[in-house]
Amino acid sequence: MSERETDQAGPSLEGLRQRLTAFAAARSWEPFHTPKNLAAALSVEAGELLEIFQWLTPEQAAAVMSDPDSAHRVRDEVADVLAYLLQFCTAVGVDPLTALDAKIDRNERRFPVPGAEGGADGGSGVAAGPDVNRGVTG
């Protein structure tokens, strides 16, 4: 199977990580792919994704993917964010799927389902509401 071939499920995270590593190595970019540089690049690309939505109303933002040009820009920025995240994870030795799985486990303990026994609402069934400063991932 060539580097670009994928199975029916599509490309694997590991296969993409390997392609990114080979791409950088072929261009002798490894000296520049330090954790600090990759984290900075990741932040820049996330900002470029945000820029697409910056001044849109909620209704306009919800319709971004229905415009082919905007949808193309979103997909490109998502790809850039994921590429730098995978390269960062490679540089620091983090398995992103394992890290996410562990984070979801912690969040399920930290933020029980409202109304569940021992939940954040004390069993009252009334949700305490999100902490806007914490965000979804805490």
Backbone hydrogen bonds, N-H to C=O, Kabsch-Sander energy under -0.5 kcal/mol:
donor,donor_aa,acceptor,acceptor_aa,energy
5,E,2,S,-0.7
7,D,10,G,-0.7
10,G,7,D,-2.0
16,L,12,S,-2.4
17,R,13,L,-2.4
18,Q,14,E,-2.5
19,R,15,G,-2.1
20,L,16,L,-2.5
21,T,17,R,-2.3
22,A,18,Q,-2.6
23,F,19,R,-2.6
24,A,20,L,-2.3
25,A,21,T,-2.4
26,A,22,A,-2.4
27,R,23,F,-0.7
27,R,24,A,-0.7
28,S,25,A,-1.5
29,W,24,A,-2.6
32,F,29,W,-1.8
33,H,29,W,-0.8
33,H,30,E,-1.2
34,T,32,F,-1.5
38,L,34,T,-2.8
39,A,35,P,-2.6
40,A,36,K,-2.3
41,A,37,N,-2.5
42,L,38,L,-2.4
43,S,39,A,-2.1
44,V,40,A,-2.3
45,E,41,A,-2.5
46,A,42,L,-2.3
47,G,43,S,-2.1
48,E,44,V,-1.9
49,L,45,E,-1.8
50,L,46,A,-2.3
51,E,47,G,-2.3
52,I,48,E,-0.9
52,I,49,L,-0.7
53,F,49,L,-0.6
53,F,50,L,-1.2
54,Q,50,L,-1.0
56,L,53,F,-1.7
61,A,57,T,-2.8
62,A,58,P,-2.0
63,A,59,E,-0.9
63,A,60,Q,-0.6
64,V,61,A,-1.1
66,S,63,A,-1.8
67,D,63,A,-0.5
67,D,64,V,-1.3
71,A,67,D,-3.1
72,H,68,P,-2.1
73,R,69,D,-1.9
74,V,70,S,-2.6
75,R,71,A,-2.6
76,D,72,H,-2.4
77,E,73,R,-2.5
78,V,74,V,-2.7
79,A,75,R,-2.3
80,D,76,D,-2.2
81,V,77,E,-2.6
82,L,78,V,-2.6
83,A,79,A,-2.7
84,Y,80,D,-2.4
85,L,81,V,-2.3
86,L,82,L,-2.7
87,Q,83,A,-2.4
88,F,84,Y,-2.6
89,C,85,L,-2.7
90,T,86,L,-2.1
91,A,87,Q,-2.2
92,V,88,F,-2.1
93,G,89,C,-1.1
94,V,89,C,-2.3
99,A,95,D,-2.6
100,L,96,P,-2.3
101,D,97,L,-2.4
102,A,98,T,-2.3
103,K,99,A,-2.0
104,I,100,L,-2.6
105,D,101,D,-2.0
106,R,102,A,-2.3
107,N,103,K,-2.6
108,E,104,I,-2.4
109,R,105,D,-1.4
110,R,106,R,-2.6
111,F,107,N,-2.8
116,A,113,V,-2.2
119,G,116,A,-2.7
122,G,119,G,-2.1
124,S,121,D,-1.3
127,A,125,G,-0.6
132,V,130,P,-0.9
134,R,131,D,-1.6
135,G,131,D,-1.9
138,G,135,G,-0.5
